[in-house]
């Protein structure tokens, strides 16, 4: 995808090198098209669930109504905690803590969709900085930390308390 393409309705994920990887697309009729297939069933199924969740959130008029402090996706050993949605005029970001047998990571999925077509201050996904996303992660993690029972969600203890964004942000 070139930097000039916006409003493609694609769902992208940030990689560790801050490039983007297309995960799928949600067309104007809210049909899903998964683009990324890794050949690993659990990862492909997890990506499909992320696409379904983003489609559901984007269908709501206001911000998504998270069921508790976060929404959970579980596929085999992978668990995704969708902790927040950040919305701009030309995209949305979904902040996810993903845990598995391999450890944890902080993921940022972008939905490249024009919510408002005014030209001024039209933030699209390629204008969002990692530091801004980390700020949103930290704000939300502060709220979760003060309200979460770590005995119920022990897999969130390290990602919430350590916040190692340098080594655990994005996918390889």
N, C-alpha and C positions, 0 to 999 in steps of 0.2 A: 504494500500500500504506500502510495506517495504521500508526502506531507500535505499536499494540496487537496486530497480527497477527504471531505468531511461529510457527515450525514449519511454514511454508508449503511447504517443500521447493523454494523458488525459488532461483535463482542470480542474484545482483545484482552490479552493478559500481558502484564509487564514482565519482561525477563530480567535476570540479574544484571545484564549489561544495559538495561533500560531501553532495549528495542522491544517491539511488540510482536506478539504471536496471535494470529487470528484463531479464535476458538470456534466461532459460529456466527450466525446471522439471524436476526429476528425481522422478518419482512413487515411491510405496512399492515398486513392482515394478521400479524402476530403469530405467523407460522415460524417454526424453528428449523434451522439448517445447521447441523453440526459440520464444521470444516476440519477441525483438528482431530485426527485419529492417530493415537500413539502405538496401537497394537497391544496395549496393556489394558485388558478389559476393565479393571477397577478404575483406572485413570480416565478412560473414555466414558465410562458410566458416570463418574464424578463430574466430568465436564458437561455431560448432558443434563445432569441435575442442576448444575450452576446456571446453564442456559435457561432451564425451566423456571428457576427462581427469579432470575433477572427479568424474564418475560412477565412473570406474575407481579413483581414489584413495579415494573414500568406500566402495567395496566392500571395501577392505582393512581388516583388523582393527586393525592399528596404524597409525602414520603411514605415508604413502606411501613406497615405496622408489624414490627418484629414481635414475635409471640412472647418472648421474655426479654432477656438482655441481648439475645442473638437468636438467629435461626440456625438449625443444624442440618447438615447433609451427611449421611453415613453411607459409605459404599466399601464393603469389605473392611480393610484395615485403615481406610482413609476417612477422616472426619473433617468436615469444613464447618467453621463457625462464621456465619455471615454476620458481621458486627455493625455494619453501617452502610448507608448510601449517601454519597455526596453528589449533589446535582448542580450542574452549570447549564448555561443556555444551549450548548452544543454537545454535551455528553453527560453521562453519569459515571461515577466510580463506585464500585462495590468492594468494600474492605473485608477480607477473609483471613482468618487464622486457620491454616490447614495442618492437621496433625496426622501422623501415620507411624508405622513401625520404624521408619527412617528418621523420625524427628518432627520438627515443625518448621513452618515458614509463614511469612506474611505475604499475602497475595493481593494484588489490585487488579480487578477486572474493570475494563472500561466498556461502556455501551456508547458507541458513536452514533448518536441520534440528536437531531436538532429539536430541542424542546421549545426554543423561541428563536425566531429568525432575524431579530434585530442585529444589525452589523456591529454596533458598538458593544464592547465588553463581551464579545462572543467567545468564551473560553471553550476550546475543543480539547480533546484528550492530548494532542501533541503539544499543547501549551502548559499542561499541568506538570509541575516539578515534583521530584521525589520528596524533597523537603516538605512540600505542602501536604502530600499524602501522609508522610510520617507524622506531621502535626495532627492531622485528623485521626490517625491511628492512636496516638498518645492520648488525645482528648477522650476518645471513646474507651480506651483501655483503662484510664483513670476511673471513669464512671463504672465500668464493669468490675474493676478490682474492688471498689468500695461496696459492691452489692453481690458479689459472687461467692457462693459456697464452694471452695476449692476441694472439699471432700466429695462433692457431687461431680465436679469436673476437674479431676487431678491433672489431666493432660493439658490444661490451660495454665497451670501454675508457672511453668518456666516461660512460656511466651509472654504472659502478662507481667510477670515480675522482672524478668531479665531485659526484655525489649531489645534484642540484638538485631537491629535492622540492617546493620552492616553486613552480617554473614547470612541472614535468613530472609532476605527480601527478594521476592520474585522467583521465577523458575529458571532452570539452567537451559 
